[in-house]
Amino acid sequence: MISITGVTKSFNKGDVNEVTALNGVNLEIQDGDFITIIGSNGAGKSTFLNALAGSFYTDSGKIVLENTDITKWPEHKRAGMIGRVFQDPLLGTCAGATIEQNLAMANKRGMSRSLRLGIKAKDREFFKEKLAVLGLGLEDRLKTHTGLLSGGQRQALTMLMATLVRPRLLLLDEHTAALDPKTAAMVLDLTEEIVSSQNLTTMMVTHNMNQAISMGNRLIMFHRGQVVMDISGEEKQNLKVEDLLNRFSELRGGEGVSDRMLLS
């Protein structure tokens, strides 16, 4: 279980440009929860994922992962427990390394690493087996430098790398937003397959209302750095895009909603 209590984060503190990105966030995440996260631009969605990943230290509050207080843990230490896929396919892999080298690094999540990866025959067979599931033919291209792959291939590889060693928490930050519709659908199918087969505790930020409703068992909405909606079960199953639009309109004082994330 993951417990987030009173988490706050402000940027440019004491400056005229000070922004409160997270404003006392409280959230309890159960093992196996697949939570989709929505909210208008600047609502705090990605900042929240960054706070969990340790990209910065929060100003106050506590983050407890499986009874371990990780609030003051640096990002590299949390990486042993948390897998992450970014919006930009270029961020999840090392372009100058081969596919097998990227996978070898991912396979040592949470372990000490030497300068020499020492990829053995049994490692390659393991990598081929995992890559074959992607259906992209990458199992026959282990020596190919990752920088030569398409965006969709790199994002699929990043998904595999993020979950090669089962993470205690998987963070997906609009991980299909930069892909064309066909490739995005492929990566989403892969996401559901991996999350389901490993029963991964997952948080996925999305700008697509239909994705937010159809995927996962729980949906939360951010607004001005706070969680303003948290639904699951039958309530989520019966949810419609129109319901979300109405909620956004209420939050904006009845004004029309024009953010691109509301386009479904």
C-alpha positions in Angstrom: 0.0 0.0 0.0 1.1 3.6 -0.7 0.1 6.4 1.7 0.5 10.1 0.7 -0.3 12.5 3.5 -0.4 16.3 3.3 2.0 16.6 0.4 2.7 20.1 -0.7 5.1 21.6 -3.3 5.6 25.2 -4.4 7.9 26.5 -7.0 9.7 30.0 -7.1 8.9 30.4 -3.4 9.0 34.0 -2.2 8.9 35.2 -5.8 6.1 37.0 -7.6 6.0 33.9 -9.8 5.4 31.5 -6.9 3.2 28.6 -7.8 1.6 26.1 -5.5 1.7 22.9 -7.6 0.6 20.5 -4.8 -1.6 21.7 -2.1 -2.0 19.2 0.7 -2.5 16.0 -1.3 -3.8 13.0 0.6 -4.2 9.7 -1.1 -4.3 6.0 -0.1 -3.3 3.6 -2.9 -4.1 -0.1 -2.5 -1.9 -2.9 -3.9 -2.9 -3.6 -7.5 -4.8 -0.3 -8.0 -4.6 0.9 -11.6 -5.4 4.6 -11.2 -6.0 7.0 -14.1 -5.3 10.6 -13.4 -7.0 13.6 -15.1 -7.1 17.3 -14.6 -6.7 20.6 -16.5 -3.3 21.9 -17.6 -1.3 22.9 -14.5 -3.6 21.0 -12.1 -0.6 19.2 -10.6 -0.9 15.8 -12.3 2.7 15.4 -13.5 4.1 17.3 -10.5 2.4 14.6 -8.3 4.1 11.8 -10.3 7.4 13.7 -10.0 7.0 13.9 -6.3 6.4 10.2 -6.0 9.4 9.5 -8.2 11.7 11.8 -6.2 12.4 14.2 -8.9 12.4 16.8 -6.2 11.7 16.9 -2.4 8.3 18.0 -1.3 7.9 21.0 1.0 5.9 19.1 3.5 4.0 15.9 3.9 4.9 12.2 3.9 5.1 9.5 1.2 5.1 5.9 2.6 5.6 3.0 0.2 4.9 -0.5 1.7 5.6 0.7 5.2 8.8 2.5 4.2 8.9 6.3 4.5 10.6 7.4 1.2 9.8 11.1 1.6 13.5 12.0 1.9 14.8 9.3 -0.5 16.6 10.6 -3.6 15.3 9.7 -7.0 18.0 7.1 -7.7 17.2 5.2 -4.6 13.4 5.2 -5.3 14.2 4.0 -8.8 14.8 0.6 -7.3 11.1 0.4 -6.4 9.4 2.6 -8.9 9.2 2.1 -12.7 8.4 5.1 -14.9 7.5 5.8 -18.5 7.6 9.4 -19.8 5.6 11.2 -22.5 8.8 11.6 -24.6 9.9 8.2 -26.0 13.5 9.5 -26.0 13.7 9.8 -22.3 13.2 6.1 -21.3 16.1 4.6 -23.1 19.8 5.3 -23.8 20.0 6.0 -27.6 23.7 5.2 -27.8 23.3 1.7 -26.2 21.9 -1.4 -27.9 18.6 -3.0 -27.1 20.2 -5.7 -25.1 22.4 -3.2 -23.2 19.3 -1.1 -22.3 17.5 -4.3 -21.1 20.6 -5.4 -19.1 20.6 -2.1 -17.2 16.9 -2.4 -16.5 17.4 -5.9 -15.3 19.6 -4.6 -12.5 17.0 -2.3 -11.1 17.7 -1.8 -7.4 21.0 -3.7 -7.6 24.6 -2.5 -7.7 26.0 -2.0 -11.2 29.5 -2.4 -12.5 30.9 -0.7 -15.5 30.7 -3.9 -17.4 27.2 -5.2 -18.0 28.4 -8.8 -18.7 25.5 -9.9 -20.9 25.4 -13.7 -20.9 23.7 -16.1 -23.2 21.0 -16.8 -20.7 20.3 -13.1 -20.4 19.9 -12.8 -24.2 17.4 -15.7 -24.2 15.5 -14.0 -21.4 15.5 -10.7 -23.3 14.3 -12.3 -26.5 11.5 -14.0 -24.7 10.3 -10.7 -23.2 10.7 -8.8 -26.5 8.8 -11.3 -28.5 5.7 -10.5 -26.5 5.8 -7.0 -28.0 5.2 -8.3 -31.4 7.6 -5.8 -33.0 10.4 -8.1 -34.1 12.8 -6.5 -31.6 13.9 -10.0 -30.3 15.9 -10.3 -33.5 17.6 -6.9 -33.2 19.3 -7.2 -29.8 22.5 -5.5 -31.2 20.6 -2.6 -32.7 21.2 0.8 -31.1 18.0 2.1 -29.5 18.4 5.5 -31.2 17.6 3.8 -34.5 14.2 2.7 -33.3 10.9 4.5 -34.0 9.1 6.4 -31.3 6.6 3.6 -30.8 9.3 0.9 -30.6 11.2 2.9 -28.1 8.1 3.5 -25.9 7.2 -0.2 -26.0 10.8 -1.0 -25.1 10.6 1.5 -22.2 7.4 -0.1 -20.9 9.2 -3.4 -20.9 12.3 -2.0 -19.2 10.2 -0.3 -16.5 8.6 -3.6 -15.6 11.3 -6.1 -16.4 12.0 -6.2 -12.7 8.6 -6.0 -11.1 8.2 -2.4 -9.7 6.2 -1.8 -6.5 4.8 1.3 -8.3 4.5 2.0 -12.0 4.2 5.7 -13.1 2.9 6.5 -16.6 3.0 10.2 -17.5 1.0 10.6 -20.7 3.1 7.9 -22.2 1.1 7.7 -25.4 0.6 11.4 -26.0 3.5 11.8 -28.4 2.6 8.7 -30.5 0.4 8.5 -33.6 -3.1 6.9 -32.9 -2.2 3.4 -34.2 1.0 3.2 -32.2 -0.6 4.7 -29.2 -3.3 2.0 -29.3 -0.6 -0.6 -29.5 1.3 0.8 -26.5 -2.0 1.1 -24.5 -2.8 -2.6 -25.2 0.7 -3.5 -24.1 0.2 -1.4 -21.0 -3.0 -3.2 -20.0 -1.5 -6.6 -20.7 1.6 -6.0 -18.6 -0.2 -4.3 -15.7 -2.8 -7.1 -15.6 -0.4 -10.0 -15.9 1.8 -8.7 -13.1 -1.0 -7.1 -11.0 1.1 -3.9 -10.9 0.1 -0.9 -8.8 -0.1 1.8 -11.5 -0.8 5.5 -11.8 -1.4 6.8 -15.3 -1.8 10.5 -16.3 -3.9 10.9 -19.4 -5.4 13.8 -21.3 -7.9 11.4 -23.0 -11.3 11.1 -21.1 -12.2 7.8 -22.8 -8.9 6.3 -21.7 -9.4 7.6 -18.2 -12.8 6.0 -17.9 -12.1 2.7 -19.7 -8.8 1.8 -18.2 -8.0 0.9 -14.6 -10.2 0.4 -11.6 -10.0 3.9 -10.2 -10.0 7.5 -11.5 -8.9 10.6 -9.7 -9.1 14.2 -10.8 -6.6 17.0 -9.8 -7.5 20.6 -9.6 -5.3 23.4 -8.3 -2.9 20.9 -6.7 -5.6 18.9 -4.9 -7.5 15.7 -5.5 -11.1 16.7 -6.1 -12.5 13.5 -7.4 -11.7 9.9 -6.5 -14.1 7.2 -7.8 -13.9 3.5 -8.4 -16.1 0.4 -8.6 -19.6 0.7 -10.1 -19.5 4.4 -10.0 -16.5 4.5 -12.4 -18.0 1.8 -14.6 -21.1 4.0 -15.1 -19.1 7.1 -15.7 -19.5 9.0 -19.0 -17.3 11.7 -20.6 -20.2 14.1 -20.2 -20.0 13.6 -16.4 -16.3 14.6 -16.4 -17.0 17.6 -18.5 -19.7 18.7 -16.2 -17.4 18.3 -13.2 -14.7 20.4 -14.9 -17.2 23.0 -15.7 -18.3 23.2 -12.0 -14.7 23.6 -11.0 -14.3 26.5 -13.4 -17.3 28.2 -12.0 -19.6 27.2 -14.8 -17.3 28.4 -17.6 -16.8 26.4 -20.7 -14.0 23.9 -20.8 -11.5 24.3 -23.7 -8.3 22.5 -22.5 -7.0 20.0 -25.0 -7.2 17.2 -22.5 -11.0 17.3 -22.7 -10.9 16.2 -26.4 -11.8 12.6 -26.5 
